[in-house]
Amino acid sequence: MVHNARVNMLILTSMFCLGAFLLFSMEPLIGRLLTPLLGGAAHVWLVCLMFYQAMLFAGYLYAHLFARKLGVWHLAILFLPLFMLPFDIPHLPNVGSPIGQLFSLLLVHAALPFVVLSTTAVVAQAGVAFRVESEAREGDLSSLRCVERRLFCRLVRILLSH
């Protein structure tokens, strides 16, 4: 039982780290691809950062409101960004205001992968809390560990609700 818990924690930790690495390596990669096409000025980076913060918020909002209700169907949503690969930027015509064009490119090509990657940690934490809570309800754990796990589950629920 202890060995299984350690393996599960190792998998969970590696999933958090990989999700964070992919999420935050995607920001400069896409910004760097778009900068030469749209003038190479600071406004490209600023719009990219604003967009990424909005998509991160949207991912957290989705994870908080819908991921638990979707359950296993959330796994299907995790595979949707694979259909958007490779990230291909069409040749852009020269327009007067590149900010709108930049925002639409980001929305079409980068929004879904970014939102899905931002849900990884929150959904995994909710899954672990649910599993631990269900084990505690079944009585598979000793009474002391059951109390510890219930307190941990409550703490995770409180942290996820704020």
Secondary structure, DSSP 8 states (H G I E B T S, - for coil): -HHHHHHHHHHHHHHHHHHHHHHHHHHHHHHHHHTTTTTSSHHHHHHHHHHHHHHHHHHHHHIIIIIHHHTTHHHHHHHGGGGG-S---------S-HHHHHHHHHHHHTHHHHHHHHTHHHHHHHHHHHHHHHHHHHT-S-HHHHHHHHHHHHHHHHHHH-
